[in-house]
Amino acid sequence: MPTTAPSPKHSTSLEQGGAPTHALGDVTSSDSTLRRFLHGLPGVDAVGLEARAASLGTRSIKTTAKAYAIDLAISMVDLTTLEGADTPGKVRALGVKAVHPDPTDRTAPATAAVCVYPDMVATAKEAVAGSGVKVASVATAFPAGRAALDVKLADVRDAVAAGADEIDMVIDRGAFLAGHYLKVYDEIVAVKEASGAARLKVIFETGELSTYDNIRRASWLGMLAGADFIKTSTGKVAVNATPSNTLLMLEAVRDFRAQTGVQVGVKPAGGIRTTKDAVKFLVLVNETAGEDWLDNHWFRFGASSLLNDLLMQRQKLATGRYSGPDYVTVD
């Protein structure tokens, strides 16, 4: 492990044509070298991985540490609405909630971001203006990713033009599972270039990758291509973020920084609903990647209902009692 963290800006640079440059750049020079590298990664001990994730999930924290963890988790939430029925009014309300999650207590931290579809980016930007809350936009034919590359890039450019600070893209899982790694790599590079100054989160849809070995390979592939974050899931399939797949991705970003000096964030998304769940994930971060990742610049929760439980637990610590049903808004 390196002893110092890089600047909180992605230190991978882009060559002419958009390809990232870093200490492992030569492994992406051809399809064969990329395949050789990805299949040369150590195999995942599934039993050991799941046992460690379960063990870390039993850690308990005391009241003062719990209060800190709750506020940290709130500050890491990408407050999300990704429904066909989303309206400008719903997105504006979500933006207001992101800025002031608890209108009765202005000491509650703001969330990291609001995450919406590209056509709602401008509305979300207006709602969070001047607050520091970012606007993230899913793109690249989210959630299936089944579209031509020019369509995906147009999706990204529309979101960026509307003011998106972050882009959450989905990889072509079909291409990945078919072993067309360079195609997936080139697509991520192209999306990164189209994203401009916006930070790029690369979604693997881990529930569709079938094996832990594939999740490890996808993690390294995304980082090699210039991802600023690697993200578990869209939240639209049966299996989303789990302690085990997130632990595996945390190991990947830790090891990637050790080899390249480049720090990459992690975003588990989907299925994280309670404060207890969030604290388990924060323990995973601390014990696996380390304190450098305990910041919303490097770790996020993709969630909608999680924030409500965090707020209710926060009030319980402050007052000694649980809130009534009207304490939090229904998103």
Disulfide bonds with the S-S distance in Angstrom:
none
